[in-house]
């Protein structure tokens, strides 16, 4: 048996038995659906292509070449309808495989939690580690200042339709039910019938959206993450940590753990380049958020109220509880009487039931009975808590009631802070009109309307609901000064809490950041805001444009240097700095494991606070399942805690200093190699020909346009997401590795590189991410795309650098094959790649015809549909888009 086939058998042998059984079951059920829909011929065609793509990965090059030629011949022999159906089949297979792997992760996470010790990479484990090194007081002090701020964004990187996601979630629920050992044969048979029904729905559901989602559609989609996971998961995270700290006293004393997560959102607030996000949409987005969280809090208050049946004799109420009830009787005698009649002699229960009614009134905008803000509800809940504790019922005080308190502290009445983002050039144009006294354009009127909406949101929900204003492409202090000046024009002196957040995106902007911030400290509005916020200040770092500008390796090093400089600037000026990381899901946009990235940050740049964007498919991958969501939050929070300790900061600083010369050598060579490619004459046009970037612009997966201009004449016109997405679809993944091989080769000293890999966290994380990106690249298929550009010089540059990068990454990591030390990930990628290839061959067939043949309008439309259909499948298979 050839080596590659043996390795795949070995990988298959390593697959956990439950996962293997799930994949086999789902695959067989999908096969049944295919036969029912298209007959045995359809299933046979799918199987033929599957077997051929597996053979393409044979180590015998002659056999592999023959199989590749057979793949192309087979897909070319099908009519468009058959090609569509085969593409749909492989896409459905990936959706099913993904959910099976996700469920296996859930199984594994449950197995890790033995109860004998804190789970590895959890916050409890981090607290234990800090306690062992520095003592309990230092550990609890770090914990008290811990902040994790994930910000959900609507960037168009979730290729799946919402209808497809909903069906997948139903299939996942049915699959999980089969793990219940109590099920009988009849119940298992019924479960299988329902699985077949849902897989049939998945097959019959169009994988391609007919219309682009609007901003409010994106808001509602994000709300499913809150409803299904985050509202319940976050108090569980706090509780599990508090239980570990408290030990036997868990649930009987005031918690030692603060509510350290605060959710943010750009969905409905990010108007940079998105003309569909208006002030009216921002207001509606907040209304949707508020409705979801108020309903959720209302349900919890009602549930706890019904359960808290402690009577006044066993649990006498404190004066504060009696006062709340007396105020209710005076203001709303009928309602107070109704609640008292339902719960006679149960005062604590009455307060919670009244709170549920007040939350309903708040949601319905009934000013007479509504809470003025979330702080009022918190005061009432803490009054009940302290009363229960004083009455000798600490388990009632610090049990489920504490979960509710944590939920209010985390989400308030607004659910997530809605952040506004706009391009600095838009502000400059608006100010020019206002200062000149000209008639205002619609664009300027819209800019002013945003500040008015922010003020209205703050008036209803408090300043924390909408106070951050991110300035894209901050390139001078004037870009920051413009925001408070525009607010003054809009509000005529009316109050508005406004935190101006500079976003430094390109490499030049990162280098200029310190000079700009020094000047910003001289601005009166920023000085005033620093005084109001205990000198808190936030800076956002753009991973996407810096990587597109300088290449993946040079961008990583530039971002590290910028963070180190910003941390030093904050220390000099006594600023409590929060760095906001604009990380995307793909490696070319700062993707990869977030917890390892935190531990690799520059010393002093974390300080107990970590904030990042969560985008597109990453939102549902990290937060779609409650157990996986809890694990992700735990890992990032734990890493944030550890990254703030002197030992980790010292290790990182020493490594950066020790390997500074090596980094400079890599940077120079990697940057030159990257620039030699992307700055070649005609590169933008070549890129448009060899990748499906134009077709991606037609894919209705997000409300924001794919580029800033009308035509792609340079890379500056193109947003980073389609830049990454297009290279991923072409199986090149260029944005995740290009230039790295040149950088490693320029150093040349393998021992020095291996020493850096072992001792320097930033270098290790970077190289591991590059290795993963290479593993998802396929040079054979990539060549088919690159040849369509009629620029053999550029194609060979790409392929040569891919070979060089692969060679050097393997040598530095000490591996014989990619991902050999990451068993789970390596197995998944190795098993998936042949199936992704099947979709790539189908896409390449359509792509070649679109690029090289004269077609009728109908033929063009059908081929574009095939391309878009395969886009969904490749995205599902690689689990990376943009």
Order of alpha helices (4+ residues) and beta strands (2+ residues): alpha-alpha-alpha-alpha-alpha-alpha-beta-alpha-alpha-alpha-alpha-beta-alpha-alpha-alpha-alpha-alpha-alpha-alpha-beta-beta-alpha-alpha-beta-alpha-beta-alpha-alpha-beta-alpha-alpha-beta-alpha-beta-alpha-alpha-alpha-alpha-alpha-alpha-alpha-alpha-alpha-alpha-alpha-alpha-alpha-alpha
